[in-house]
Amino acid sequence: HELRTPIGALRAKLENLVDGVETADPATLKAMLRQVERLGNLVEQLLDLSRLESGAVPLERSRFPAATLVAQVVDEWRTQAEMRDVRVEGEVEPASLELHADEQRLHQVLGNLVANAVRHSPRGGRVVVRAAAGEGLTRLEVCDDGPGIPAEHLPRLTERFYRVDVDSSREKGGTGLGLAIVKHILNRHRGELGIASKPGKGSTFTVMLNEANAG
C-alpha cells in the first residue's frame, strides 16, 4: 500500500498529461516531484531496514562527545522546525559526556526521533533532545509536547509501516519506517527504546545504552 499510493498518484498525473486533461505546468510538475521524492525516500528506508535486519551493516564504534551529536541533530532540524513554528533545543548533562557507539547510526536514530517529534508537534511547540548519564546507563531523550499517543498503540510503534493516525501521518510526510529502523539500530547496539506518552501530554522517546553490554 505504501508503494501503491504514490505510484498510483504518479500514474494518474501522467495519464492526464498524455490525454491532455492536464498541462505540464509548474504546479503539476511539483506535485509529481513530491511523489517521486516520497517514493525515493521510502525505497531508501526499506533497503536500509533490510540491511539492518540481515545484519549486513557492521557497527563502527568509537568514542565521541554527546554534545557534538546533539548539536548536529538540533542544527539539522532547526530550519524545518521553525517553518512549523516549533523550537528544537538540546541539553547535555554532564557537558563532558561521551558516547561509545556507531556515531553515524546513533545520529540516524536521533534524527528519526526528532523528525517524528517535529512532524507531530503543534505550532508553538517545543522539542528537546537530551543526553544524560546515570545508573550505569546513557540516556538519549527526544521529548515533545504534541498530542501524545494512546496507550494501546505504544507496543506496536516500532513495527514497520505502523501508524497511529494513517491519514495524518501520510499528509505530514511520514513513511512508517523510522521507528522500525531505530529499533534495529538499537538492537545492534544491545540498547533499548523506551516510549512514554499520554494523549494531550506529549511524548518522550528514550534511547538507553548500557556500555557494559556493548558488543
N, C-alpha and C positions, 0 to 999 in steps of 0.2 A: 504493500500500500504506500509506503514512504517513497518508493521509486516511481510507482504508477502515477501518483498525483502530479508531480512536476513534469513528468514525461507527457501525461495527458494534456496538461495545460499548454506545453510547448507545441504538441501536435495540433491542437485546436487553433492556436495562433497561426501556425504555418499553413494549415489548410485554408484559413480565412484569407491569408495573404495570397495564396495561389489562386483562390477562387475570386479574388478581387473584392471580398466583403470588407476587408480592412486594407489600409495602406501602410507602407513601411515608414510611418512617421516616428519621431524620436520617442514618444510615449510608448508605442507598441514595442519598439526595439528594446527599450529599457525594461519593460515587463518581461520580455523573453530572456534578457540577460540575467535578471534576478532569478529566474527559474534554472538557467544553466549554472549559475553560481551555487544555488541551493543543491543541485544535483552533484556538482563537483565536490562540495563540502561533505555531502552525505557519503559519496563513494570513498573519499579520503578517510573519513572516520571509520567506515566499515572495514577498509583494508587495515587500518591501524589496530582496530579491535581484534581482527582475525589474527594478526601477528602476535598481539599480546596474549590471546587465548592459547595459541600454539606454543608459546614460549620462545618464539623465533627472535625476540628482541632482547639482546643482552643488556643488563644494567651496567652502567659505568659510574660506579660510586666514587664520590670524592667528598672532602670536607669543604664547606663554603659558608659564608655568613648568611644567616637567616634574613638579616636586614636587607641584603642585596637582592635576594629573591623577592621579598615582599615589595620592595620599592619598584622593581622591574614590572611586576604584575600590576601594581596600582597605576604606574605610569601608562602602561599599555591600554588600560581600560578607562582611564580618566576622561579622555575626549568623548568616547561613545557614551559614557555615563552622563557627562554634562549635557549631551544632546537630549537626554531623557530627564534632565533636571535631577540627577542622582549624584550624590557625593560618594567618592571611593577614598577611603583612608587606610593607612597602615599603622600597626603597632607591633613593637618587638620588645620582649622583656625576658631576660636582660638584653641590653643593646648589643652585647658581645656574643649572643647565642649563635652557635654553629650547628649546621645540619650535616648528617652523614647519609647521603643518598645520591641517586642519579639526578643531578640538578635539572637537566632538560625535562625529564619525565615529571619531576615534582613541580616544575614550572607549569607543565601541561595540566596537572591536577588542579593547582590553584587557579589557573586560567579558566578551566571549565567550570569550577565552582563560582568564580566571580562572574562569569558570563551568565550563569543561571540567576545569580542574585540581582545583577543589574537588570536583566530581562524582566524579572518579575517584581522589581521594586516600584513603588508608586512615585509620582512626581514629588520632588522634595524629600525623597527617601535618602537613606544613608547605608552604605555597605562598608563593613570594616573587615580588613584582612589582618589577622592577629597571629603572632608566633610567640610561644611561651614554653618554658621547660619546668618540670616539676614531677615528683613522684616517679622518677625513672622513665618518664615519657617526654617526648617532644610533641607539642600540640600545635597544629596549624588550623586556625578557625576562619571561616567566612560567615559573617553574620549580616543579616538584612532585617529590615522592618517591613517586609512585604506582607502579602495576605496570609501567609502561613499555609501549612499542608495538613489536611485531616489525617488523624492517626491511622486510619485503615489503609492509607496509601503508602505510609513510610516503609514497610517491609519490601515493597516492590520497586522502589525508586531507582535502584541500580540495574534493573532488568533492561535489556536493550529495547528501545522504542516505547518504553512505558512512559505515559504522561498522565498527570493528574487531570488536566483540562486539555484535551486533544486539540480542539479548535483554537483555543487561546494560544497554546504553545506553538502551533504551526504559524499562526499570524505573527508571533513575536520572533520567529526565525529559528526555533529550536529543532534539533534533529531527533531527540530522544536517545542519543548515544553517549552524551557527555558523561553522565554518571556511571554508565557501564564501563567506559574507558577508565574513569577514576578508580573504580573498584578493582579492575585488573592490574593497574599500575601499583596500587597499594598491596594487592596480593603478592606481587613480585617482590615488594619491599618487606613483606610479612608485617604490614601495617593494617590498620583498620579505619573505617569511616563511620563516624557516629553522626546521627541526624536527630536534632531536637527541634520540634516545631509545633505550634498551635495556631489554629485559624485566627487571623486577626492580630497575632502577636509576633509575626516574623519567624525566621528560621535560622538555625545555626548548624553548619556542616563542619564537623571536626575531624581532621586527619590526625591519627595517633600513630607515632613511630616510636618503637622501642629499640634502641640501638643495640641492646643486648641480644635481640633476636635477629638482627640484621644478617642476611646471608651474603 
